Amino acid sequence: MPAPTVGQAPSLNTFLKSLKGTEIETSIELLISLLKRRQIKNSRPCAIATAKLLLQVVAEQRWRSAQDLIKRIRDVGRKLVAAQPREMAVGNIVRRVLGVVREVAEEDQDSTSNIAPESLPGSPAIVGQSLHRPALPSNISGFSPLSHGAALPQNVQTQPQSGTSSPSLDGSVDSPPRRPPMPNAGGSYAGAAPHTSLFGIFQHPQGASPIGTPPIGSGTASPIPKSKKDQEEQKEKLDIKAEVIDGIKDLLEELDIVDKQIAESALDHIHSNEIILTHTSSQTVQAFLTAAARKRKFTVIHVEAYPNDHESTHSTIVNGGQKTGDDAEGDERWKPLTAMGIKVIVIPDSAVFALMSRMNKVILAPHTVLANGSLIAAAGASTIAQAAKVHHVPVVVLSGVYKLSPVYPFDTDEMIEYGDPGKVIPYQDGEFMDKVDVVNPVYDFVDAELVDLYITNLGGHAPSYLYRIVADHYRTEDIDLTSKT
Amino acid sequence: MPPKGKKGGGGAKDKKGGEDERQEPLQAVVLCDSFETRFNPFTLERPRCLLPLANTPLIEYTLEFLAGSGAEEVFLYCGNHTDTVEEYLQNSKWLSNTAPFSLEIIRSTSRSVGDCMRDLDQKGLIVGDFICVYGDVVANISLEGALAAHRASREKNKNAIMTMVLREAGENHRTKPTHMRPTFVIDQDTGRCVHYEQIRPGQSATLDVPGEVLKDHVDLDVREDLIDCGIDICTPNVLAQYTDNFDWQLPRRGFLYGILKDFETFQLTIHTHIVTEEYAARVKNLQAYDAISRDVVSRWTYPLTPDTNLVAGQTFQLHKGSVYREEGVVLARSSNVGRNCVLGKATSVGDHSNITNSVIGRRCVIGSRVKIDGAYIWDDARIGDDTVIEKAVIANEASIGKRCKVEQGALISYGAKVSDGTTISGDRRVTTLKRKRGYEKDEVVQVPADPKIVGEDGIGYHMQFDEDEEEEVAEALLVGMQNMDLTVDDISTFDSDEEDDEDDYEPSHARTGSTRSDSFASIDSEESGENKSSVQEFHREAVNSLFDDMKKGTDPDTMQLELKSMRLTANAEDKQVRRALAVAFNKRVANLIESGKSPKEAAETLFPTYNRLVKGCVSSDEEYEQAEFLMFIQTDLTHRAQGEKMMLFLSNALATNDLIEPDGFEKWWNDERSTASEQLVAIRKDTEQLVKVLCEDDEDDSEEEEDSDDE
């Protein structure tokens, strides 16, 4: 096992570094314990870790058919979700990957005779295409709140069960061809397509455009064909694998550029001399504001999100975005807003209501967006949204599609994580902590009706429209990961 | 692949290149056995590190902490119960292929932490700096800072051999031990620990800081507000030091004392790293068990909370008001589970039962109208209807009948059964087993039930405290006995022999400080100075060793020799030896009386076997010494049952064996110190007759002599 620096606490970086050359099972366990210990937390690191791990899972040789792979990913996904059910990005990524696999399998089955269906995957995809899918497998009643899925009636999940009971090579039993074959790129990839070409120039100086390049994983995997295996089956499998790996890489690509895509619409929403209120140290919001700051002058009121996030909020304001550990180059998007001539005022959470009447707009970054358009965000977000409602200030939520979860909020209390009360009351204060129950909720629940607009990497949406995006990105059969298949 | 990944890969390669030059992997040593008996009776059957804290074995917290700190090689030292620990770990994730670090269980016959360290040194497993923790640490601190601090002080000074990680806690804190306060004197600039003492409440809070320390350091912090969580970052030199000093048993009172004392000679330094955020504590005793359980339940140890489900198969979920429930918990509709509770899988709670602030294990059956507040109930326990349980610990498979009352502080061990309608008072430790002291190995044997304690069909008896000669035995006994509610009353019912060997530490003295100073002032006055702690140390050791030898029936000559060597090592005065001997005699007699002998027989068994011992320290010519010896016996007897009887028979025995001359008795009798308090007067009341007779005889003799002289 590649060892981390002596005495270095494990984190996302050490995990990603250890991913290569480590047994896949060890990696899975490692990620589970990292999630449990909150050494990987927040949506984006969780999403990246999950996607990279699943990439390795797909790249391993063990699976025989698409059904096997689906089962395997579900197993891994279930474990990861159980480790930290409140980090819903983990489950989202697992579902997205499952969607990719299913699509590839269906497509493969559709074009049974010609095995090389689309050698140039995704490149001709248009933004609109993803929105024009006819099938809407949104079955809200099947959505499970967190891990309680096991307790819910599981009639919805009977479908995949029947599928795996007869593990035929093709997924015909599993998914009746309700959906027309899609290009193997994931739904959101299609949306991301036009941008990739744009940003690919900066992102891939070595010219390794994600489109059409042979996936790295397949490079290691493909040259080990087992001669005893049926040639055709082998070929089919390799194809599936290569395409799935491509799909996951597109997903990673999406995670990488999601901020830039969202920031593209900044100028449409932020106008000169506006006063904008924002909260926490979200990279997405920073990128968004920075994009607007290049052209316009406005004022930002930054709520510090005490006690869980105030330190990084302060450092974001002073130094620019947090460098997620890796030695990010002096990229422009990490410049602090103040360096661009924007006036930034930090206020405590308690002052939100008093100042709200002067705001022109509230920009929030969620932890997770739920299927009905409500969201979970850092503690304090609810106060802000309520205050904005009272003062009729529009609330704009910036969220990558990867944060969009098919979970329906039946019990909002359960989605809130409670953190270390030591951040509120010092542990040293023995008498106080002995006699008082101190709670420190990490997240707040914000109801859909308090939000005016969602901006995702696909564009702007009304909260009521999110169900549709959910339907586009997740398969019904994958919504409940906890069901045993 | 986005460039990020590429960069990550590149980074990994760079790192690998660097790793070859970089030194060793981060190693950690876990001491699973703390060689103490503070958790008796529970640790008779199970090692301490497997006791459940909020339904998760303690060792899981420790290993999770190490994994979270990036440890790569872990060595686990077990003493007792090695098989149990090994079996547990074999089935856990820590010994599977996917474990985050390599774990090696080392079997050893060590009898103390010092032995473990020496053994480790011999085995040569440690290659570089390592973390040394106990198997009962609950912590979520990141060690990065501490390791960096350790390296920094290493770079500055090659002789910095250890960094202790200490958690700041305020003046009063539930997680801090109440019976013993470690006090660190720390140099402000370097963070070096220059002096360490353990202060007991009730003692005069004077520190004996050596003059050189005061001369060498300008700014000193005297910190008493720190939780010593037993996390040390050590260099291999620490092991070498243990090997060089084979008498060091404990990391604090042995090692730390030793290193600080020999600073002039070896120039070795020990540093401290004080943590002000996050959590670190050790489940040292039952008081800490209670405090840390509450910390875990109220999430101070986040993310190591029950709903993290550290152990595979756990399914805890957090509900409102810090209530954690696993799957399959059955709660009657009319039952009420209040704040800060943990309920394990498949536990059922009957109608109208009320549970608050409690931790309840798996598969427990709790009847109707039961009231539980602040209790710790482990797996598979059964609680009958209408029972009331206060802050108590009820271990696995214990069964409490209907209409029982388990009072605050009671401990009910594995498999014990309390029949209907019984009240278990707070000072009881009900268990079914007993440790039998053997020469090589202690055995655990079954003990018949005591119906007085557990009722007619109950199983179990009240366990008296077993004696142990470990360093911190005093602490062990005083566990949670003071301010803490858990086992609050135990002190009063400890069998007397235990209570007494700690004269100076005994809380009752602390509470009645004034009486103590009255009765002891004249005798102890010289001790109160600088060498007080060493005097106590000697006293305690000597009493324990003498008492044990008497129990085993060791040859008096050998005992004499031992006593002498002990005296020389501690540089103790004759007076202290006398005192130790007096106390040891009393203890032995009390012990014999308890085992059913009459005070007379008991007193007589000691003599003439141990004549030698008495002669060795009480000269037959010195009235003063004899009187003093009697005084010590008398003072010690004030808090023993049947003290006055014992005084009488001991005096008688001493007189008949010519160990103490009538003159000595007279001197004692007339000494005003022997009547200084009412208790003392009460003790000597019965002896009055004897003294009179003796003195008269004496007078007669002398008169006769005089007469004859005259003639």
Contacts between the chains, C-beta under 8 A, distances in Angstrom:
chain1	res1	chain2	res2	distance
A	2	B	12	6.3
A	2	B	15	7.3
A	2	B	16	6.5
A	2	B	19	7.9
A	3	B	19	6.4
A	3	B	25	5.8
A	3	B	72	5.8
A	4	B	70	5.6
A	5	B	15	7.4
A	5	B	22	7.5
A	5	B	70	7.8
A	6	B	22	6.4
A	6	B	23	6.8
A	6	B	24	7.4
A	6	B	25	6.9
A	6	B	26	5.0
A	6	B	70	7.8
A	6	B	128	8.0
A	6	B	147	7.6
A	7	B	26	5.2
A	7	B	69	7.2
A	7	B	70	5.9
A	7	B	143	6.5
A	7	B	144	6.2
A	7	B	147	3.8
A	7	B	148	7.7
A	8	B	70	5.1
A	8	B	144	6.6
A	9	B	68	6.4
A	9	B	69	6.0
A	9	B	70	5.3
A	9	B	142	5.1
A	9	B	143	7.3
A	9	B	144	5.4
A	10	B	67	7.7
A	10	B	68	7.1
A	10	B	70	5.8
A	10	B	100	7.7
A	13	B	8	7.2
A	13	B	11	7.7
A	14	B	70	7.7
A	16	B	5	7.6
A	16	B	8	4.7
A	17	B	8	6.0
A	17	B	11	6.2
A	17	B	12	4.2
A	17	B	15	6.7
A	20	B	9	6.8
A	20	B	12	6.6
A	23	B	97	7.0
A	23	B	98	7.3
A	25	B	97	6.7
A	25	B	98	5.0
A	26	B	97	6.9
A	26	B	98	4.5
A	28	B	98	7.3
A	29	B	93	6.7
A	29	B	96	7.9
A	29	B	98	3.8
A	29	B	99	7.7
A	29	B	100	7.4
A	30	B	98	7.6
A	30	B	100	6.2
A	33	B	64	7.6
A	33	B	67	6.3
A	33	B	100	6.3
A	36	B	303	6.8
A	36	B	308	5.1
A	36	B	309	7.4
A	36	B	310	7.1
A	37	B	64	7.0
A	37	B	67	7.7
A	37	B	68	5.0
A	37	B	303	5.6
A	37	B	304	7.9
A	37	B	308	7.8
A	38	B	302	7.9
A	38	B	303	4.5
A	39	B	68	6.6
A	48	B	4	8.0
A	52	B	5	7.4
A	82	B	309	7.8
A	147	B	317	7.5
A	203	B	2	6.4
A	203	B	3	5.7
A	204	B	3	6.5
A	205	B	3	7.8
A	206	B	6	8.0
A	208	B	1	6.9
A	210	B	1	7.3
A	210	B	2	7.7
A	215	B	1	7.9
A	216	B	1	5.7
A	249	B	1	5.8
A	252	B	1	7.2
A	252	B	2	5.7
A	252	B	5	7.1
A	253	B	2	5.4
A	256	B	2	4.3
A	256	B	4	6.1
A	257	B	2	8.0
A	326	B	4	7.0
A	326	B	7	6.1
A	326	B	8	7.0
A	326	B	11	7.1
A	327	B	7	7.9
A	413	B	319	7.8
A	413	B	320	6.2
A	414	B	317	7.3
A	414	B	318	7.8
A	414	B	319	7.8
A	418	B	299	5.8
A	418	B	302	7.6
A	418	B	318	6.5
A	418	B	322	8.0
A	419	B	299	7.3
A	419	B	302	5.5
A	420	B	278	7.5
A	420	B	279	7.8
A	420	B	299	6.5
A	420	B	300	6.8
A	420	B	302	3.9
A	421	B	298	6.7
A	421	B	299	5.9
A	421	B	300	6.1
A	421	B	302	7.8
A	422	B	277	6.7
A	422	B	278	6.9
A	422	B	279	7.0
A	422	B	300	5.8
A	422	B	302	8.0
A	426	B	276	7.8
A	427	B	167	7.8
A	427	B	169	6.7
A	427	B	277	7.9
A	427	B	279	6.8
A	427	B	300	6.1
A	428	B	168	5.5
A	428	B	169	5.5
A	428	B	170	4.3
A	428	B	173	7.4
A	428	B	225	7.5
A	428	B	276	7.3
A	429	B	170	5.7
A	430	B	169	6.0
A	430	B	170	4.5
A	430	B	171	7.1
A	430	B	172	4.8
A	430	B	173	3.1
A	430	B	174	6.3
A	430	B	175	7.8
A	430	B	176	7.4
A	431	B	170	7.5
A	431	B	172	5.5
A	433	B	174	8.0
A	433	B	298	8.0
A	433	B	300	7.2
A	434	B	173	7.8
A	434	B	174	5.0
A	437	B	298	6.1
A	437	B	321	7.9
A	437	B	322	6.8
A	437	B	339	6.4
A	437	B	340	7.1
A	438	B	298	7.1
A	439	B	299	7.7
A	439	B	322	7.6
A	440	B	299	7.6
